[in-house]
């Protein structure tokens, strides 16, 4: 299989990436007003672990599903920011408003990994319109 590139979950994670992603996720949660319980639900972590993440006492493990969920949360934030033209109030409003296509409020869907992916894909699809 020499020369064949296989997809991997985290190809080039650097030592400091855990701190960077943890910091970004904490800032996104604060910006969107996500509680520790809500962020824990999104990342699949306990409320106590989220509290330690937000205080900088622990970081997302690059080999964990929580790290991957954090990457998707960051992707959603960036995609939504681009789609809304950096209008922060519009992005927050979109997250908390019922979406007919998704048949729910996006903020409610991101509690599950599948829902987070669905919302990310939905926003990316709308960004890609020509």
C-alpha positions in Angstrom: 0.0 0.0 0.0 3.0 2.3 -0.4 1.9 5.6 -1.8 -1.7 5.1 -1.0 -3.1 7.8 1.2 -5.6 6.6 3.7 -8.0 9.0 5.5 -7.4 9.3 9.2 -9.2 11.2 11.9 -6.3 13.3 13.0 -3.5 13.2 10.6 -1.1 15.9 11.8 -2.2 16.9 15.3 0.5 18.9 17.0 1.3 18.9 20.7 -0.4 22.3 21.2 -3.5 21.6 19.2 -5.3 20.2 22.2 -4.9 23.6 24.0 -5.9 25.6 20.9 -9.0 23.6 20.2 -10.0 23.6 23.9 -9.6 27.4 24.0 -11.6 27.9 20.8 -14.4 25.6 22.0 -14.6 27.4 25.3 -14.8 30.8 23.5 -17.5 29.5 21.2 -19.5 28.2 24.1 -19.2 31.5 25.9 -20.1 33.5 22.8 -23.2 31.4 22.1 -24.1 31.3 25.7 -23.8 27.5 26.1 -23.9 26.2 29.7 -21.5 23.6 30.9 -24.3 21.1 30.7 -25.1 22.0 27.1 -21.4 22.0 26.0 -20.9 18.7 27.8 -23.8 17.3 25.9 -22.3 18.5 22.6 -18.8 17.1 23.4 -20.0 14.0 25.2 -18.3 15.1 28.5 -19.5 15.6 32.0 -20.3 19.0 33.4 -17.3 18.8 35.8 -14.9 18.0 32.9 -16.4 21.0 31.0 -15.8 23.2 34.0 -12.1 22.1 34.0 -11.8 22.6 30.3 -13.2 26.2 30.5 -10.8 27.0 33.4 -7.8 25.7 31.5 -7.1 22.8 33.9 -7.6 20.1 31.3 -7.7 19.9 27.5 -9.5 17.9 24.9 -7.6 14.7 24.1 -6.7 14.6 20.4 -7.4 10.9 20.2 -11.0 11.2 21.6 -14.4 11.6 20.1 -14.8 14.8 22.2 -11.9 16.3 20.3 -13.5 15.4 17.0 -16.8 16.9 18.2 -14.9 20.1 19.2 -13.5 20.3 15.7 -17.0 20.1 14.2 -18.2 22.7 16.6 -15.4 25.0 15.5 -16.3 24.2 11.8 -19.9 25.1 12.5 -18.9 28.4 14.1 -16.7 29.4 11.3 -19.1 28.3 8.6 -22.0 30.1 10.2 -19.9 33.2 10.6 -19.0 33.1 6.9 -22.6 32.4 5.9 -24.0 35.3 8.0 -21.3 37.7 6.9 -19.9 38.0 10.5 -23.2 39.2 11.8 -23.0 37.7 15.3 -26.7 38.4 16.3 -27.9 36.8 13.1 -25.8 33.7 13.8 -27.1 33.4 17.3 -30.7 33.9 16.1 -30.3 31.3 13.4 -29.1 28.8 16.0 -32.0 29.3 18.3 -34.8 29.6 15.6 -36.8 26.6 14.4 -35.4 25.5 11.0 -38.0 24.0 8.6 -35.4 22.0 6.7 -33.9 20.5 9.8 -37.3 20.3 11.6 -35.8 21.6 14.8 -33.7 24.4 16.3 -30.1 23.8 15.3 -29.0 24.5 18.9 -31.1 21.5 20.0 -29.7 19.2 17.3 -26.0 19.7 18.2 -26.5 17.7 21.4 -25.8 14.6 19.5 -22.8 13.9 17.3 -25.1 13.0 14.4 -27.0 16.2 14.9 -23.8 18.3 15.0 -22.7 16.7 11.7 -26.2 17.3 10.2 -26.1 21.0 11.1 -22.5 21.4 9.9 -23.4 19.8 6.6 -26.5 21.9 6.2 -24.6 25.2 6.8 -21.8 24.1 4.5 -24.3 23.2 1.8 -25.8 26.7 2.0 -22.4 28.3 2.0 -21.5 26.4 -1.2 -24.4 27.6 -3.2 -23.4 29.4 -6.4 
